[in-house]
Amino acid sequence: MVEGRSDLSLTVFLSDPAHYEGGELVLESPTGEQAMRLPAGHALVYPSTLLHRVEPVRQGERLVAVGWIESRVRSAEKRELLFELDTARRSLFAREGKGEEFDLLCRCHSNLLRMWGP
């Protein structure tokens, strides 16, 4: 048995969706279900805590590669805060470039990663 945890799940679509029918990856979230059939070579990363299923393939062949990712930050809530902080940091940089506030956000993000990581 493999030790560890799965924070994120990864599905890489290998088949052209024009070559099969059905086989949608359905993610269940608080806002409802989302069914996806992405082009070959595209990947989808989603929290492993989301319920998901694959609809039956009605015709053709659906090939995918799946994997799991263990984050450096164990807590989903902390990962979400880091994501939001990083989003704000990138938005500020795109709007105003490197500045004092951008540097402050970068230091805060880096320090939280060090505090919350292994």
C-alpha positions in Angstrom: 0.0 0.0 0.0 1.3 3.5 -0.9 1.5 6.0 2.0 0.6 9.6 1.7 -2.4 11.7 0.9 -4.0 13.0 -2.2 -4.8 16.7 -2.2 -5.3 17.2 -5.9 -6.4 14.8 -8.6 -5.2 15.0 -12.2 -6.9 13.8 -15.4 -5.0 14.1 -18.7 -7.3 13.5 -21.7 -5.5 11.4 -24.3 -8.3 10.7 -26.8 -9.8 13.2 -29.2 -13.4 13.7 -28.0 -14.6 13.4 -31.6 -13.5 9.8 -31.5 -15.9 8.7 -28.7 -19.3 9.4 -27.3 -20.1 9.7 -23.6 -17.3 9.3 -21.1 -17.7 12.7 -19.6 -15.8 13.4 -16.4 -18.4 14.8 -14.0 -17.3 16.8 -11.0 -19.9 17.4 -8.3 -19.4 20.7 -6.5 -21.6 22.9 -4.2 -22.6 24.9 -7.3 -23.8 21.8 -9.2 -22.4 19.2 -11.6 -19.9 20.0 -14.4 -19.4 17.5 -17.2 -16.2 17.7 -19.2 -14.7 16.2 -22.3 -11.5 18.1 -23.0 -9.4 17.9 -26.2 -6.5 15.4 -26.3 -3.5 16.7 -24.5 -5.5 18.9 -22.1 -5.4 18.2 -18.4 -7.8 19.0 -15.5 -6.6 19.4 -11.9 -9.2 19.4 -9.2 -9.4 18.9 -5.4 -9.4 15.2 -4.5 -12.2 15.9 -2.1 -14.7 16.6 -4.9 -17.0 13.7 -5.7 -16.6 12.7 -9.4 -17.6 10.0 -11.8 -17.1 9.1 -15.4 -20.2 8.6 -17.6 -20.3 5.4 -19.6 -18.6 5.5 -23.0 -21.3 4.7 -25.6 -19.1 4.5 -28.6 -15.4 4.5 -29.4 -12.6 4.5 -26.8 -11.8 7.0 -24.1 -8.2 7.1 -23.0 -7.0 9.2 -20.0 -4.0 9.3 -17.7 -4.8 9.9 -14.0 -2.6 10.9 -11.1 -2.7 12.4 -7.7 -0.7 15.3 -6.2 0.3 15.8 -2.6 0.6 19.5 -1.8 3.4 21.0 0.3 0.5 22.5 2.3 -1.7 19.9 4.0 -4.7 22.1 4.8 -7.2 22.8 2.0 -8.2 26.1 3.7 -4.6 27.3 3.9 -4.0 26.3 0.2 -7.1 28.4 -0.7 -5.7 31.4 1.2 -2.4 31.1 -0.5 -4.1 30.8 -3.9 -6.1 34.0 -3.2 -3.1 35.9 -2.0 -1.1 34.8 -5.1 -4.0 35.8 -7.4 -4.1 39.3 -5.7 -0.3 39.5 -6.1 -0.3 38.7 -9.8 -3.2 41.1 -10.4 -1.4 43.9 -8.7 1.8 43.2 -10.7 -0.2 43.2 -14.0 -1.8 46.5 -13.1 1.1 48.4 -11.5 4.3 46.4 -11.9 6.8 45.8 -9.2 6.4 48.1 -6.2 6.4 48.2 -2.4 2.9 46.6 -2.1 3.8 43.8 -4.5 7.0 43.1 -2.6 5.0 42.9 0.7 2.6 40.4 -0.8 5.5 38.3 -2.2 7.2 38.2 1.3 3.9 37.4 3.0 3.2 34.6 0.5 6.7 33.1 0.8 6.6 33.3 4.6 3.2 31.5 4.8 4.5 28.8 2.5 7.5 28.3 4.8 5.3 28.3 7.9 2.7 25.9 6.5 4.9 23.6 4.4 6.9 20.6 5.6 
